[in-house]
Amino acid sequence: MEQKLEEMSEFFNNRSQVYDERHVGAIDGGLESKRILASFLPGHTQNLVDLGIGTGLELEAVFERFPDIEVTGIDIAEKMLRQLKEKYADKSVILHQCSYFDYDLGDAHYDAALSVMSLHHYNHDEKADLYRRIYKGLKQGGTYIECDYMLSEHEYENPQEQEDFYFAEYGRLKREQRITDEQQYHYDTPCTVSNQKQLLLEAGFSRVSEVWRIKNTVVLAADK
């Protein structure tokens, strides 16, 4: 039976109660992929924007390293944000229930930006626009950290062919289910590591490095 596409916020809200356990168990690297991210943030970080923050699995290690950091979290799933708010009620966390494609990241406002297992649902054009806005929203010397499901020659003989396949399948499912582009739907369309790096460089970042990986879970650090 083929996958029935679900609207993005509905997908995550419907799984909010079991998401943490299932998500950590399903991804390469598990909880380590969340905890390692704090180590890549600049030492001077005082404020951070987290795009697609969900229930904030990565925040425990962030607050351990930066107890007084101010975190701005953006996510479309109300139920997941509610869990995060309860978990970190004693921390400086400002939450916005909206798409990060619609959120104004401002101009040179943040010391660091973070996105964890979220952007593999979007195409090159959508990412390119977001990366430009992230770059603009970071202060000089800031860093954007992206942990995501990516394709590389370590796991695939032809990662570009695999990327093309995922996008083609998503397009086919949307056509068959008569879905338009007016809403965002949950379907994995990971990009190659080389494409991810190129998109970030084209957005203005001076250096993009692969700083961690376990199989298909890859962490990129992009410096402004």
LOKOLTOR-766333 format. One record per atom (N, C-alpha, C, O, CB): y, z, x; residue in one letter. Coordinates in steps of 0.1 Angstrom, whole numbers, padded with zeros to 4 digits, always signed. Glycine has a CB too. Layout:
N
YZXa
...
REM end
This chain:
224
-0012+0000+0008m
+0000+0000+0000m
+0012+0000+0009m
+0014+0008+0018m
+0000+0012-0009m
+0022-0009+0006e
+0033-0011+0014e
+0044+0000+0011e
+0044+0006+0000e
+0040-0024+0012e
+0052+0003+0021q
+0062+0014+0020q
+0072+0010+0010q
+0078-0001+0010q
+0068+0016+0034q
+0075+0020+0001k
+0086+0018-0008k
+0098+0025-0002k
+0098+0036+0001k
+0083+0025-0022k
+0109+0017+0000l
+0121+0021+0006l
+0128+0032-0002l
+0129+0030-0014l
+0130+0010+0010l
+0132+0042+0004e
+0140+0053-0003e
+0154+0053+0003e
+0157+0051+0015e
+0133+0067-0001e
+0164+0056-0006e
+0178+0057-0002e
+0178+0069+0008e
+0171+0079+0007e
+0187+0060-0015e
+0187+0067+0018m
+0186+0076+0030m
+0188+0091+0026m
+0180+0099+0031m
+0197+0072+0040m
+0198+0094+0019s
+0201+0108+0016s
+0189+0114+0008s
+0185+0126+0009s
+0214+0110+0009s
+0184+0106-0002e
+0173+0111-0010e
+0160+0114-0001e
+0153+0124-0003e
+0169+0101-0021e
+0158+0105+0008f
+0147+0107+0017f
+0147+0120+0024f
+0137+0128+0024f
+0146+0095+0028f
+0158+0124+0030f
+0159+0136+0038f
+0161+0148+0029f
+0155+0159+0032f
+0171+0135+0047f
+0168+0147+0018n
+0168+0159+0008n
+0155+0162+0003n
+0151+0174+0001n
+0178+0156-0003n
+0147+0152+0000n
+0134+0154-0006n
+0124+0161+0004n
+0114+0167+0000n
+0128+0141-0011n
+0127+0160+0017r
+0118+0166+0027r
+0124+0178+0034r
+0119+0182+0044r
+0114+0155+0037r
+0135+0183+0029s
+0143+0193+0037s
+0135+0205+0039s
+0136+0211+0050s
+0155+0196+0029s
+0126+0210+0030q
+0119+0222+0032q
+0108+0221+0042q
+0104+0231+0048q
+0113+0226+0018q
+0103+0209+0045v
+0092+0208+0054v
+0096+0199+0066v
+0088+0197+0075v
+0080+0201+0048v
+0109+0195+0067y
+0113+0186+0077y
+0111+0191+0091y
+0105+0184+0100y
+0127+0182+0075y
+0116+0203+0094d
+0115+0208+0108d
+0101+0208+0114d
+0099+0203+0125d
+0121+0222+0108d
+0092+0213+0106e
+0078+0214+0111e
+0072+0200+0113e
+0066+0197+0123e
+0069+0222+0102e
+0073+0192+0103r
+0067+0178+0103r
+0074+0169+0114r
+0067+0162+0121r
+0068+0172+0090r
+0087+0170+0115h
+0095+0162+0124h
+0091+0165+0138h
+0088+0156+0146h
+0110+0163+0122h
+0091+0178+0142v
+0088+0182+0155v
+0074+0179+0159v
+0071+0175+0170v
+0090+0197+0157v
+0065+0180+0149g
+0051+0176+0152g
+0048+0161+0153g
+0038+0157+0159g
+0042+0182+0141g
+0057+0153+0148a
+0055+0139+0147a
+0061+0131+0159a
+0056+0120+0162a
+0060+0133+0135a
+0071+0137+0165i
+0078+0129+0176i
+0073+0132+0190i
+0068+0143+0192i
+0093+0131+0175i
+0074+0122+0198d
+0070+0124+0212d
+0080+0134+0219d
+0092+0132+0218d
+0070+0110+0220d
+0074+0144+0225g
+0083+0154+0231g
+0085+0166+0223g
+0088+0177+0229g
+0096+0148+0234g
+0082+0165+0210g
+0083+0177+0201g
+0096+0185+0203g
+0107+0179+0204g
+0071+0186+0204g
+0095+0198+0203l
+0106+0207+0204l
+0114+0206+0217l
+0126+0208+0218l
+0102+0221+0201l
+0106+0202+0227e
+0113+0200+0240e
+0124+0190+0240e
+0134+0191+0247e
+0102+0196+0251e
+0122+0180+0232s
+0132+0169+0231s
+0145+0174+0224s
+0155+0168+0226s
+0126+0158+0223s
+0144+0185+0217k
+0156+0191+0211k
+0163+0201+0221k
+0175+0201+0223k
+0152+0199+0198k
+0154+0209+0228r
+0160+0220+0236r
+0166+0214+0249r
+0175+0220+0255r
+0149+0230+0240r
+0161+0203+0254i
+0166+0197+0267i
+0180+0192+0266i
+0187+0190+0276i
+0156+0186+0271i
+0184+0189+0253l
+0197+0182+0252l
+0209+0190+0256l
+0219+0184+0262l
+0199+0178+0237l
+0209+0203+0254a
+0220+0211+0258a
+0223+0210+0273a
+0234+0212+0277a
+0217+0226+0254a
+0212+0208+0281s
+0214+0207+0296s
+0222+0195+0300s
+0227+0195+0311s
+0201+0208+0302s
+0223+0185+0292f
+0230+0173+0295f
+0245+0173+0291f
+0253+0164+0294f
+0223+0161+0290f
+0249+0183+0283l
+0263+0184+0279l
+0272+0188+0291l
+0267+0196+0299l
+0265+0194+0267l
+0284+0183+0292p
+0293+0187+0303p
+0295+0202+0303p
+0296+0208+0292p
+0306+0180+0301p
+0296+0208+0315g
+0298+0222+0316g
+0311+0227+0310g
+0312+0239+0306g
+0298+0226+0330g
+0321+0219+0308h
+0334+0223+0302h
+0334+0222+0287h
+0345+0224+0281h
+0345+0215+0308h
+0323+0219+0281t
+0323+0216+0266t
+0327+0228+0258t
+0321+0238+0259t
+0309+0211+0262t
+0337+0226+0250q
+0342+0236+0241q
+0340+0232+0226q
+0339+0240+0217q
+0356+0240+0243q
+0340+0219+0224n
+0338+0214+0210n
+0329+0202+0211n
+0330+0194+0220n
+0351+0211+0203n
+0321+0201+0201l
+0310+0191+0200l
+0309+0185+0186l
+0310+0193+0177l
+0296+0197+0205l
+0307+0172+0185v
+0304+0166+0172v
+0290+0161+0173v
+0286+0154+0182v
+0314+0154+0169v
+0283+0165+0162d
+0268+0162+0161d
+0266+0153+0149d
+0269+0157+0138d
+0259+0175+0160d
+0262+0140+0152l
+0261+0130+0142l
+0247+0129+0136l
+0238+0126+0144l
+0266+0116+0148l
+0246+0132+0123g
+0233+0133+0118g
+0226+0146+0121g
+0214+0147+0125g
+0224+0121+0122g
+0233+0157+0119i
+0230+0170+0124i
+0217+0176+0117i
+0210+0184+0123i
+0241+0179+0123i
+0215+0172+0105g
+0203+0177+0097g
+0203+0192+0096g
+0213+0198+0092g
+0191+0172+0104g
+0192+0198+0100t
+0190+0212+0100t
+0194+0219+0113t
+0193+0231+0115t
+0176+0216+0097t
+0199+0210+0123g
+0204+0216+0135g
+0193+0221+0145g
+0195+0231+0152g
+0213+0226+0133g
+0182+0214+0146l
+0171+0218+0155l
+0176+0220+0169l
+0171+0228+0177l
+0159+0209+0154l
+0185+0211+0173e
+0190+0211+0187e
+0200+0222+0190e
+0203+0224+0202e
+0196+0197+0190e
+0205+0229+0180l
+0216+0238+0182l
+0212+0251+0189l
+0221+0257+0195l
+0223+0240+0169l
+0200+0255+0187e
+0196+0268+0193e
+0199+0268+0208e
+0205+0278+0213e
+0181+0271+0190e
+0195+0258+0215a
+0197+0257+0229a
+0212+0255+0233a
+0216+0260+0243a
+0188+0246+0235a
+0219+0247+0224v
+0233+0245+0226v
+0240+0258+0226v
+0249+0261+0234v
+0239+0236+0215v
+0238+0267+0216f
+0244+0280+0215f
+0240+0289+0226f
+0248+0298+0229f
+0242+0286+0201f
+0228+0288+0231e
+0224+0296+0242e
+0232+0293+0254e
+0236+0303+0262e
+0209+0294+0245e
+0235+0281+0256r
+0243+0277+0268r
+0258+0279+0266r
+0265+0283+0275r
+0240+0262+0272r
+0262+0276+0254f
+0277+0277+0250f
+0278+0286+0238f
+0280+0280+0227f
+0283+0262+0248f
+0278+0299+0239p
+0278+0308+0228p
+0291+0306+0219p
+0290+0309+0207p
+0277+0322+0232p
+0302+0302+0224d
+0314+0301+0217d
+0319+0287+0213d
+0330+0285+0209d
+0325+0308+0225d
+0309+0278+0215i
+0313+0264+0212i
+0316+0262+0197i
+0310+0268+0189i
+0301+0254+0217i
+0325+0252+0194e
+0327+0248+0181e
+0320+0235+0178e
+0322+0225+0185e
+0343+0246+0178e
+0311+0235+0168v
+0303+0223+0165v
+0308+0218+0151v
+0308+0224+0141v
+0288+0227+0164v
+0311+0205+0152t
+0313+0197+0139t
+0301+0189+0136t
+0297+0181+0144t
+0326+0188+0141t
+0295+0192+0125g
+0282+0185+0121g
+0284+0176+0109g
+0291+0179+0099g
+0272+0195+0118g
+0279+0164+0110i
+0280+0154+0100i
+0266+0149+0095i
+0258+0146+0104i
+0289+0141+0105i
+0264+0150+0082d
+0251+0145+0077d
+0252+0142+0062d
+0261+0147+0055d
+0240+0156+0079d
+0244+0133+0058i
+0244+0129+0043i
+0236+0138+0034i
+0237+0137+0022i
+0240+0115+0042i
+0227+0146+0040a
+0217+0154+0033a
+0222+0168+0030a
+0222+0176+0039a
+0203+0154+0040a
+0226+0170+0017e
+0232+0183+0014e
+0222+0195+0016e
+0226+0205+0021e
+0236+0183-0001e
+0209+0193+0013k
+0200+0204+0014k
+0197+0207+0028k
+0195+0219+0031k
+0187+0200+0007k
+0198+0198+0037m
+0195+0201+0051m
+0207+0208+0057m
+0206+0217+0065m
+0193+0188+0059m
+0219+0204+0053l
+0231+0211+0057l
+0232+0226+0052l
+0236+0235+0059l
+0244+0204+0053l
+0226+0228+0040r
+0226+0241+0035r
+0217+0250+0043r
+0221+0262+0046r
+0221+0241+0020r
+0206+0245+0048q
+0197+0253+0057q
+0204+0256+0070q
+0203+0267+0075q
+0184+0245+0059q
+0211+0246+0075l
+0218+0248+0088l
+0228+0259+0087l
+0229+0268+0096l
+0224+0235+0093l
+0236+0258+0076k
+0247+0268+0074k
+0241+0282+0073k
+0247+0292+0079k
+0254+0265+0061k
+0230+0284+0067e
+0224+0297+0066e
+0219+0302+0080e
+0220+0314+0083e
+0212+0297+0056e
+0213+0293+0087k
+0207+0296+0100k
+0218+0300+0110k
+0215+0309+0118k
+0199+0284+0105k
+0229+0294+0110y
+0240+0296+0120y
+0253+0302+0113y
+0264+0297+0116y
+0243+0284+0128y
+0251+0311+0104a
+0262+0316+0096a
+0272+0323+0106a
+0284+0325+0102a
+0258+0325+0085a
+0267+0328+0117d
+0276+0336+0126d
+0282+0327+0137d
+0289+0333+0146d
+0268+0347+0132d
+0280+0314+0136k
+0285+0305+0147k
+0297+0297+0141k
+0298+0295+0129k
+0274+0296+0152k
+0304+0291+0150s
+0315+0282+0146s
+0310+0268+0144s
+0310+0260+0152s
+0327+0282+0157s
+0306+0266+0131v
+0300+0253+0127v
+0308+0248+0115v
+0309+0254+0105v
+0285+0255+0124v
+0313+0236+0117i
+0321+0230+0106i
+0313+0218+0101i
+0310+0209+0109i
+0335+0225+0111i
+0309+0218+0088l
+0299+0208+0083l
+0306+0198+0073l
+0315+0202+0065l
+0288+0215+0076l
+0302+0186+0074h
+0308+0175+0065h
+0296+0167+0060h
+0288+0161+0067h
+0318+0166+0073h
+0295+0168+0047q
+0284+0160+0040q
+0289+0146+0037q
+0296+0143+0027q
+0280+0167+0027q
+0286+0137+0046c
+0290+0123+0045c
+0283+0115+0055c
+0276+0120+0064c
+0306+0121+0047c
+0284+0102+0055s
+0279+0093+0065s
+0287+0093+0077s
+0300+0093+0076s
+0277+0079+0060s
+0282+0094+0089y
+0290+0093+0101y
+0297+0080+0103y
+0306+0079+0111y
+0282+0097+0113y
+0292+0070+0096f
+0299+0057+0096f
+0313+0058+0089f
+0321+0049+0091f
+0290+0046+0090f
+0314+0068+0080d
+0326+0069+0072d
+0335+0080+0077d
+0347+0082+0073d
+0323+0072+0058d
+0331+0088+0087y
+0338+0100+0092y
+0348+0096+0103y
+0344+0088+0112y
+0329+0111+0097y
+0360+0100+0102d
+0370+0097+0112d
+0369+0107+0124d
+0371+0119+0123d
+0385+0099+0106d
+0364+0101+0135l
+0362+0109+0147l
+0375+0112+0155l
+0374+0119+0165l
+0352+0102+0156l
+0386+0106+0151g
+0398+0109+0157g
+0400+0102+0171g
+0393+0092+0174g
+0400+0123+0159g
+0410+0107+0178d
+0413+0101+0191d
+0413+0112+0202d
+0422+0121+0201d
+0427+0094+0190d
+0404+0111+0211a
+0403+0121+0222a
+0403+0135+0217a
+0410+0144+0222a
+0415+0119+0232a
+0394+0138+0208h
+0393+0151+0202h
+0382+0160+0207h
+0383+0172+0208h
+0392+0149+0187h
+0370+0153+0210y
+0358+0161+0214y
+0355+0161+0229y
+0358+0151+0235y
+0347+0156+0206y
+0349+0172+0233d
+0344+0172+0247d
+0331+0165+0248d
+0328+0159+0259d
+0343+0186+0252d
+0323+0165+0238a
+0310+0159+0238a
+0306+0154+0224a
+0311+0160+0214a
+0299+0168+0244a
+0297+0145+0223a
+0292+0140+0211a
+0276+0139+0212a
+0271+0137+0223a
+0298+0126+0206a
+0269+0141+0201l
+0255+0142+0202l
+0249+0135+0189l
+0254+0137+0178l
+0250+0156+0203l
+0238+0128+0191s
+0231+0122+0180s
+0216+0123+0183s
+0212+0119+0194s
+0235+0107+0177s
+0208+0129+0174v
+0194+0132+0177v
+0185+0126+0166v
+0186+0130+0154v
+0192+0147+0177v
+0177+0116+0170m
+0167+0110+0161m
+0173+0105+0148m
+0168+0108+0137m
+0156+0120+0158m
+0184+0098+0149s
+0191+0094+0137s
+0194+0079+0137s
+0193+0072+0127s
+0204+0101+0135s
+0199+0074+0148l
+0204+0060+0148l
+0194+0049+0149l
+0197+0037+0149l
+0213+0059+0160l
+0181+0053+0149h
+0171+0042+0149h
+0168+0036+0135h
+0159+0028+0133h
+0157+0048+0154h
+0177+0040+0126h
+0177+0034+0113h
+0187+0022+0111h
+0188+0017+0100h
+0179+0044+0102h
+0194+0019+0122y
+0206+0010+0120y
+0205-0002+0130y
+0199-0001+0140y
+0219+0018+0122y
+0213-0012+0126n
+0212-0025+0134n
+0223-0024+0145n
+0231-0015+0146n
+0214-0037+0125n
+0223-0035+0153h
+0233-0036+0165h
+0247-0035+0160h
+0255-0028+0166h
+0230-0048+0172h
+0251-0042+0150d
+0265-0043+0146d
+0270-0029+0141d
+0281-0024+0144d
+0267-0053+0135d
+0261-0022+0133e
+0265-0009+0129e
+0266+0001+0140e
+0276+0009+0141e
+0254-0003+0119e
+0257+0000+0150k
+0258+0009+0161k
+0270+0006+0170k
+0277+0015+0175k
+0245+0008+0170k
+0273-0007+0172a
+0284-0011+0180a
+0297-0005+0175a
+0305+0000+0183a
+0285-0026+0181a
+0299-0006+0162d
+0311+0000+0156d
+0312+0015+0158d
+0322+0021+0161d
+0312-0004+0141d
+0300+0022+0155l
+0300+0036+0157l
+0303+0040+0171l
+0310+0050+0174l
+0287+0042+0152l
+0297+0033+0181y
+0298+0037+0195y
+0313+0035+0199y
+0318+0043+0207y
+0289+0028+0204y
+0320+0025+0194r
+0334+0024+0197r
+0342+0036+0192r
+0351+0041+0199r
+0340+0011+0192r
+0338+0040+0180r
+0346+0052+0174r
+0342+0065+0182r
+0351+0074+0183r
+0342+0053+0159r
+0330+0066+0186i
+0326+0078+0194i
+0334+0078+0207i
+0339+0088+0211i
+0311+0078+0196i
+0334+0066+0213y
+0341+0066+0226y
+0356+0070+0224y
+0361+0077+0232y
+0341+0051+0232y
+0362+0065+0214k
+0376+0068+0211k
+0378+0083+0208k
+0388+0089+0212k
+0381+0060+0199k
+0368+0089+0201g
+0369+0103+0197g
+0367+0113+0208g
+0370+0124+0207g
+0359+0105+0186g
+0361+0108+0220l
+0358+0117+0231l
+0371+0118+0240l
+0378+0108+0242l
+0346+0112+0239l
+0373+0130+0246k
+0383+0132+0256k
+0378+0125+0269k
+0366+0122+0271k
+0385+0147+0259k
+0388+0122+0278q
+0384+0116+0291q
+0375+0126+0298q
+0379+0138+0299q
+0397+0112+0299q
+0364+0121+0304g
+0355+0130+0310g
+0344+0135+0300g
+0335+0143+0305g
+0362+0141+0316g
+0345+0131+0288g
+0335+0135+0278g
+0322+0127+0279g
+0322+0117+0286g
+0341+0134+0264g
+0312+0132+0272t
+0299+0126+0273t
+0293+0125+0259t
+0294+0134+0251t
+0289+0134+0282t
+0286+0113+0256y
+0279+0111+0244y
+0264+0112+0248y
+0259+0104+0257y
+0283+0098+0237y
+0256+0120+0241i
+0242+0122+0244i
+0235+0116+0231i
+0237+0121+0220i
+0238+0136+0246i
+0226+0107+0233e
+0218+0102+0222e
+0203+0103+0226e
+0198+0098+0236e
+0221+0087+0220e
+0196+0111+0217c
+0182+0112+0218c
+0176+0105+0206c
+0179+0108+0195c
+0177+0128+0218c
+0167+0095+0209d
+0162+0087+0198d
+0149+0080+0201d
+0144+0080+0212d
+0173+0077+0194d
+0144+0074+0191y
+0132+0066+0192y
+0136+0052+0197y
+0144+0045+0190y
+0124+0065+0178y
+0132+0049+0209m
+0136+0036+0215m
+0124+0029+0221m
+0113+0035+0223m
+0146+0039+0226m
+0125+0016+0223l
+0115+0008+0228l
+0117+0004+0242l
+0128+0000+0246l
+0113-0005+0219l
+0107+0005+0251s
+0109+0001+0265s
+0096-0005+0270s
+0085-0005+0264s
+0113+0013+0273s
+0097-0011+0282e
+0085-0017+0289e
+0075-0006+0293e
+0064-0010+0296e
+0090-0024+0301e
+0078+0006+0292h
+0069+0017+0295h
+0058+0018+0284h
+0047+0022+0287h
+0076+0030+0297h
+0062+0014+0272e
+0052+0015+0261e
+0049+0002+0255e
+0038+0001+0248e
+0059+0024+0250e
+0056-0009+0257y
+0054-0022+0251y
+0055-0033+0261y
+0063-0033+0270y
+0064-0024+0239y
+0046-0042+0260e
+0046-0054+0270e
+0059-0062+0268e
+0064-0067+0277e
+0034-0063+0267e
+0063-0063+0255n
+0075-0071+0252n
+0083-0062+0242n
+0082-0065+0230n
+0072-0085+0246n
+0092-0053+0247p
+0099-0044+0238p
+0108-0052+0228p
+0110-0048+0217p
+0107-0034+0245p
+0114-0063+0233q
+0123-0071+0224q
+0116-0077+0213q
+0121-0077+0201q
+0130-0082+0232q
+0104-0081+0215e
+0095-0087+0204e
+0092-0076+0194e
+0092-0079+0182e
+0083-0093+0210e
+0090-0064+0199q
+0087-0053+0190q
+0099-0050+0181q
+0098-0047+0169q
+0082-0041+0198q
+0111-0049+0188e
+0123-0047+0180e
+0125-0057+0169e
+0129-0054+0158e
+0135-0047+0190e
+0124-0070+0173d
+0126-0081+0163d
+0116-0079+0152d
+0120-0082+0140d
+0123-0094+0170d
+0104-0075+0154f
+0094-0073+0144f
+0099-0063+0134f
+0098-0065+0122f
+0080-0069+0150f
+0103-0051+0139y
+0108-0041+0130y
+0119-0045+0121y
+0119-0042+0109y
+0112-0028+0138y
+0129-0052+0126f
+0140-0057+0118f
+0136-0067+0108f
+0141-0068+0097f
+0151-0062+0127f
+0127-0076+0112a
+0122-0086+0103a
+0114-0080+0091a
+0115-0084+0080a
+0113-0096+0110a
+0106-0070+0094e
+0099-0063+0084e
+0108-0055+0074e
+0105-0055+0062e
+0089-0053+0090e
+0118-0049+0080y
+0128-0042+0071y
+0135-0053+0062y
+0137-0050+0050y
+0138-0035+0080y
+0139-0064+0067g
+0145-0074+0059g
+0135-0079+0048g
+0140-0081+0037g
+0149-0086+0068g
+0123-0081+0051r
+0113-0086+0042r
+0111-0075+0030r
+0111-0079+0019r
+0099-0088+0048r
+0110-0063+0034l
+0108-0052+0024l
+0120-0051+0015l
+0119-0050+0002l
+0106-0039+0030l
+0132-0053+0020k
+0144-0052+0012k
+0144-0064+0002k
+0148-0063-0010k
+0157-0052+0020k
+0141-0076+0007r
+0140-0088-0002r
+0130-0086-0013r
+0133-0089-0025r
+0138-0100+0006r
+0118-0081-0010e
+0108-0080-0019e
+0110-0069-0029e
+0106-0070-0041e
+0094-0077-0012e
+0118-0059-0025q
+0121-0048-0034q
+0135-0049-0040q
+0140-0040-0047q
+0120-0034-0027q
+0141-0061-0038r
+0154-0064-0044r
+0164-0054-0041r
+0171-0049-0050r
+0152-0067-0059r
+0165-0050-0028i
+0175-0040-0024i
+0186-0047-0017i
+0184-0056-0008i
+0168-0030-0014i
+0198-0043-0020t
+0210-0049-0014t
+0214-0040-0002t
+0209-0030+0001t
+0222-0050-0024t
+0225-0045+0005d
+0230-0037+0017d
+0241-0027+0013d
+0248-0021+0021d
+0236-0047+0027d
+0243-0025+0000e
+0253-0016-0005e
+0250-0001-0002e
+0259+0007-0001e
+0256-0018-0020e
+0237+0002-0001q
+0233+0015+0003q
+0224+0015+0015q
+0219+0005+0019q
+0225+0022-0009q
+0223+0027+0022q
+0214+0028+0034q
+0201+0033+0030q
+0200+0043+0022q
+0221+0037+0044q
+0190+0027+0035y
+0177+0030+0032y
+0169+0035+0044y
+0172+0030+0055y
+0169+0019+0025y
+0159+0043+0042h
+0152+0049+0053h
+0141+0039+0058h
+0131+0037+0050h
+0146+0063+0050h
+0143+0034+0070y
+0132+0026+0076y
+0135+0026+0091y
+0146+0024+0095y
+0132+0011+0070y
+0125+0027+0099d
+0127+0028+0113d
+0128+0014+0119d
+0119+0005+0118d
+0115+0035+0120d
+0140+0012+0125t
+0143-0001+0133t
+0148+0003+0147t
+0159+0000+0150t
+0153-0010+0125t
+0139+0008+0155p
+0143+0012+0169p
+0147+0000+0177p
+0141-0011+0175p
+0132+0020+0176p
+0156+0002+0186c
+0161-0009+0195c
+0155-0006+0209c
+0150+0005+0212c
+0176-0009+0196c
+0155-0017+0217t
+0151-0015+0231t
+0161-0006+0239t
+0173-0006+0235t
+0149-0029+0238t
+0156+0000+0249v
+0165+0009+0257v
+0176+0000+0263v
+0187+0004+0264v
+0157+0016+0268v
+0172-0012+0268s
+0182-0021+0274s
+0193-0025+0264s
+0205-0026+0268s
+0176-0033+0280s
+0190-0027+0252n
+0200-0031+0242n
+0208-0019+0239n
+0221-0020+0237n
+0193-0036+0229n
+0203-0007+0238q
+0210+0005+0235q
+0221+0007+0247q
+0232+0010+0244q
+0201+0018+0235q
+0216+0006+0259k
+0226+0007+0270k
+0237-0003+0270k
+0249+0001+0272k
+0218+0006+0283k
+0233-0015+0267q
+0243-0026+0266q
+0254-0023+0255q
+0266-0026+0257q
+0237-0039+0264q
+0249-0019+0244l
+0259-0016+0233l
+0268-0005+0237l
+0280-0006+0233l
+0251-0012+0220l
+0264+0005+0243l
+0272+0016+0248l
+0282+0012+0258l
+0294+0016+0258l
+0264+0028+0253l
+0278+0004+0268l
+0287-0002+0278l
+0298-0010+0272l
+0309-0010+0275l
+0279-0009+0289l
+0294-0019+0262e
+0303-0027+0255e
+0313-0019+0247e
+0324-0024+0245e
+0296-0038+0247e
+0309-0007+0243a
+0318+0001+0235a
+0329+0008+0244a
+0339+0013+0239a
+0311+0012+0228a
+0327+0007+0257g
+0337+0012+0267g
+0332+0023+0276g
+0339+0026+0286g
+0348+0018+0259g
+0320+0028+0274f
+0315+0039+0283f
+0314+0033+0297f
+0309+0022+0299f
+0302+0044+0278f
+0318+0041+0307s
+0318+0037+0321s
+0304+0037+0327s
+0301+0029+0336s
+0327+0046+0329s
+0295+0046+0322r
+0282+0047+0328r
+0272+0052+0317r
+0275+0061+0310r
+0282+0057+0340r
+0261+0045+0317v
+0250+0049+0307v
+0237+0051+0315v
+0233+0042+0321v
+0249+0039+0296v
+0232+0063+0314s
+0220+0066+0322s
+0209+0071+0312s
+0211+0079+0303s
+0223+0077+0332s
+0196+0067+0315e
+0185+0073+0309e
+0182+0086+0317e
+0178+0086+0328e
+0172+0063+0309e
+0183+0098+0310v
+0182+0110+0317v
+0169+0118+0313v
+0166+0128+0320v
+0193+0119+0313v
+0161+0113+0303w
+0149+0120+0299w
+0141+0110+0290w
+0146+0102+0283w
+0152+0133+0292w
+0128+0112+0291r
+0119+0104+0282r
+0105+0110+0282r
+0100+0115+0292r
+0118+0089+0286r
+0099+0110+0270i
+0085+0112+0268i
+0081+0101+0258i
+0084+0101+0246i
+0081+0126+0262i
+0073+0091+0264k
+0069+0080+0256k
+0081+0073+0249k
+0089+0067+0256k
+0058+0084+0245k
+0081+0073+0236n
+0092+0065+0229n
+0104+0074+0226n
+0113+0069+0220n
+0086+0060+0216n
+0104+0087+0229t
+0115+0095+0227t
+0124+0095+0240t
+0119+0099+0251t
+0112+0110+0223t
+0136+0089+0239v
+0144+0087+0251v
+0158+0093+0249v
+0163+0093+0238v
+0146+0071+0254v
+0163+0099+0260v
+0176+0104+0259v
+0185+0096+0269v
+0182+0095+0281v
+0176+0120+0264v
+0196+0091+0263l
+0207+0084+0271l
+0219+0093+0272l
+0223+0100+0262l
+0210+0071+0265l
+0226+0093+0283a
+0239+0100+0285a
+0249+0089+0288a
+0247+0081+0298a
+0238+0111+0296a
+0260+0088+0280a
+0270+0079+0282a
+0283+0086+0285a
+0288+0094+0277a
+0272+0069+0269a
+0289+0083+0297d
+0301+0090+0301d
+0314+0082+0299d
+0314+0070+0301d
+0300+0093+0316d
+0325+0089+0294k
+0338+0082+0292k
+0346+0085+0305k
+0358+0081+0305k
+0345+0088+0279k
REM end
